[in-house]
Amino acid sequence: MGHNLMTLKQEKEDRTTMATNPKAIELQQHEKVEYEWGTLWPHYHKEKMNWATGFRTKGDVDILFLSGSTGRDPFEDAPCRTPDQERAGRGKVVGGIKEQTRQALDDIKNNLEIMGATLKNIVMFRYYLKRREDVFDMRDEMYAFFEKHEPDLRQHPRPATLLRGVGIDLPDMLVEIEAWAVVPRQKS
C-alpha cells in the first residue's frame, strides 16, 4: 500500500514537470520588456503567443481601470431608462465585428488620453466575444489598430483574457474590451 502511494505521488510530480517547457520559461525571462512603469513578460509555448504572461508594475504609479468598451454608436446610442427599454435591448451599435472592435479600441484610446495616459500604458486586456467565430476578424482589426496607433502593443502583446460565446449587453453587440493601464505618478 505504501509503495503504491509513493508511485502515485511520483507520477503526479512527473506530470507537473512534463507540463513545464524549460525553453519557454527561459525565453520569457530573456525577452521581458522593461518600461518606466513596469516589466512585461511575454508568453511562450512552442513559440511566442498572442498574449503576455504578466506585467509587474514598479515605482510610484497610478493604475487606471477602464470600463468595458463596446461598439456602441457614440452619436446615436442612449441608456435604457425603463425595464421595457432594457427588455427590448434599446441601444445602437456600429456595423459588424470589425467596426465594433475598432469603435471599442478608439473608445479605449480616447479614455486613456482623457486620463493622461496612452495606449502604450496598457498592461492588461480582457476581450468578450458573443460569437466564437468572430475571433479572427476581431484580432485582424485589433492588430491593424495597434500597428497604426501603438506598434508596441503588437510587438509586445499584453496579458489578456479572451472569453468567447458570452452574452453581451445588446442583441447586436458582438464585442466588449476592457483595459487596465499604468502610468508613472506625476510629481507635484
C-alpha positions as CSV (number, residue, x, y, z in Angstrom):
1,M,0.0,0.0,0.0
2,G,2.8,2.5,0.9
3,H,4.6,1.6,-2.3
4,N,1.6,2.4,-4.4
5,L,1.1,5.7,-2.7
6,M,4.7,6.7,-3.4
7,T,4.3,5.6,-7.0
8,L,1.2,7.8,-7.4
9,K,2.9,10.7,-5.8
10,Q,5.9,10.4,-8.1
11,E,3.7,10.1,-11.2
12,K,1.9,13.3,-10.2
13,E,5.2,15.1,-9.8
14,D,6.4,13.8,-13.2
15,R,3.2,15.1,-14.8
16,T,3.8,18.5,-13.3
17,T,7.3,18.6,-14.5
18,M,6.3,17.5,-18.0
19,A,3.9,20.4,-18.2
20,T,6.7,22.9,-17.9
21,N,8.6,23.9,-21.0
22,P,12.0,25.0,-19.8
23,K,12.9,26.7,-23.1
24,A,9.6,28.7,-22.9
25,I,10.5,29.8,-19.4
26,E,14.0,30.8,-20.5
27,L,12.6,32.8,-23.4
28,Q,10.1,34.6,-21.2
29,Q,12.8,35.7,-18.9
30,H,15.2,36.6,-21.7
31,E,12.7,38.6,-23.7
32,K,11.0,40.5,-21.0
33,V,10.4,44.2,-21.8
34,E,11.2,47.0,-19.4
35,Y,9.1,50.1,-19.3
36,E,9.4,53.1,-16.9
37,W,6.3,51.9,-15.2
38,G,7.0,48.1,-15.1
39,T,8.1,44.9,-16.7
40,L,6.2,42.8,-19.3
41,W,6.9,39.1,-19.6
42,P,5.9,37.5,-23.0
43,H,4.2,34.1,-23.1
44,Y,5.7,31.1,-24.9
45,H,4.6,27.6,-25.6
46,K,6.2,26.2,-28.7
47,E,6.5,29.8,-30.0
48,K,5.6,33.3,-28.8
49,M,1.9,33.6,-28.1
50,N,-0.5,36.4,-28.8
51,W,-0.7,37.4,-25.1
52,A,1.8,38.0,-22.3
53,T,2.4,36.1,-19.1
54,G,2.1,39.1,-16.9
55,F,3.0,42.7,-16.1
56,R,4.6,43.8,-12.9
57,T,4.4,47.5,-12.0
58,K,7.3,49.3,-10.5
59,G,7.8,52.6,-8.8
60,D,5.3,55.2,-7.9
61,V,2.4,54.6,-10.4
62,D,-1.3,55.2,-10.9
63,I,-3.4,52.2,-12.1
64,L,-6.2,53.0,-14.5
65,F,-9.1,50.6,-14.6
66,L,-11.3,51.3,-17.7
67,S,-14.9,50.1,-18.0
68,G,-15.6,47.7,-20.9
69,S,-15.7,49.5,-24.2
70,T,-18.0,48.3,-26.9
71,G,-19.2,49.1,-30.4
72,R,-21.9,51.4,-29.2
73,D,-22.6,54.2,-31.6
74,P,-21.3,57.4,-29.8
75,F,-23.8,59.6,-31.7
76,E,-27.0,57.5,-31.6
77,D,-26.8,55.3,-28.5
78,A,-28.7,56.1,-25.3
79,P,-29.0,54.3,-22.0
80,C,-32.1,52.2,-21.0
81,R,-34.3,54.3,-18.7
82,T,-37.1,51.8,-18.1
83,P,-37.4,48.0,-17.7
84,D,-39.3,47.9,-21.1
85,Q,-36.3,49.6,-22.9
86,E,-34.0,47.1,-21.2
87,R,-36.0,44.1,-22.3
88,A,-36.3,45.5,-25.8
89,G,-32.5,45.9,-26.0
90,R,-32.6,49.6,-26.7
91,G,-29.3,50.8,-27.9
92,K,-27.4,51.3,-31.1
93,V,-24.1,49.8,-32.2
94,V,-22.0,50.4,-35.3
95,G,-21.6,47.8,-38.0
96,G,-20.3,44.2,-37.6
97,I,-17.4,42.7,-35.6
98,K,-14.6,44.7,-37.3
99,E,-16.4,48.1,-36.9
100,Q,-17.4,47.3,-33.3
101,T,-13.8,46.3,-32.5
102,R,-12.4,49.5,-33.9
103,Q,-15.0,51.6,-32.1
104,A,-14.2,49.8,-28.8
105,L,-10.4,50.4,-29.3
106,D,-11.0,54.0,-30.3
107,D,-13.0,54.5,-27.1
108,I,-10.2,52.9,-25.0
109,K,-7.6,55.2,-26.7
110,N,-9.7,58.3,-26.1
111,N,-10.5,57.4,-22.5
112,L,-6.8,56.8,-21.8
113,E,-5.9,60.2,-23.3
114,I,-8.5,61.9,-21.1
115,M,-6.9,60.3,-18.1
116,G,-3.3,61.4,-19.1
117,A,-2.2,58.0,-20.5
118,T,-1.6,56.4,-23.9
119,L,-2.2,53.0,-25.5
120,K,1.4,52.1,-24.6
121,N,0.5,52.3,-20.9
122,I,-1.9,49.3,-21.2
123,V,-0.9,46.4,-19.0
124,M,-3.9,44.1,-19.4
125,F,-6.8,43.4,-21.8
126,R,-10.0,41.3,-21.3
127,Y,-12.0,40.5,-24.5
128,Y,-15.6,39.3,-24.6
129,L,-16.9,37.9,-27.9
130,K,-20.5,37.0,-28.4
131,R,-19.7,34.6,-31.3
132,R,-16.8,32.3,-31.2
133,E,-16.2,32.5,-34.9
134,D,-15.5,36.3,-34.7
135,V,-12.1,35.9,-33.0
136,F,-10.0,36.2,-36.2
137,D,-11.9,39.2,-37.5
138,M,-11.5,40.8,-34.1
139,R,-7.8,40.1,-34.0
140,D,-7.2,41.3,-37.5
141,E,-8.9,44.6,-36.7
142,M,-7.1,44.9,-33.4
143,Y,-3.7,44.2,-34.9
144,A,-4.3,46.8,-37.6
145,F,-5.4,49.3,-35.0
146,F,-2.3,48.6,-32.8
147,E,0.1,48.9,-35.8
148,K,-1.5,52.3,-36.7
149,H,-1.8,53.8,-33.2
150,E,0.7,52.0,-31.0
151,P,3.0,49.4,-32.6
152,D,4.4,48.4,-29.2
153,L,1.1,46.7,-28.4
154,R,1.5,44.5,-31.5
155,Q,5.2,43.9,-31.0
156,H,4.8,43.2,-27.2
157,P,1.4,41.7,-26.6
158,R,-0.1,42.4,-23.1
159,P,-1.5,39.9,-20.7
160,A,-5.1,39.2,-21.9
161,T,-8.1,37.0,-21.3
162,L,-10.4,36.1,-24.1
163,L,-13.9,34.8,-23.4
164,R,-15.9,33.6,-26.4
165,G,-19.6,32.7,-26.7
166,V,-20.7,35.1,-23.9
167,G,-23.8,37.2,-23.6
168,I,-23.1,40.9,-24.1
169,D,-25.5,43.8,-23.3
170,L,-27.4,44.4,-26.6
171,P,-28.6,41.9,-29.2
172,D,-26.4,43.3,-32.0
173,M,-23.4,43.9,-29.7
174,L,-20.6,41.5,-30.7
175,V,-17.5,42.5,-28.7
176,E,-16.6,44.2,-25.4
177,I,-13.0,45.1,-24.5
178,E,-11.7,46.0,-21.0
179,A,-8.2,47.5,-20.5
180,W,-6.1,48.3,-17.5
181,A,-3.2,50.8,-17.7
182,V,-0.4,52.0,-15.5
183,V,1.2,55.5,-15.6
184,P,4.1,56.9,-13.6
185,R,2.7,59.2,-10.9
186,Q,3.3,62.8,-11.6
187,K,5.5,64.5,-9.1
188,S,4.0,67.7,-7.8
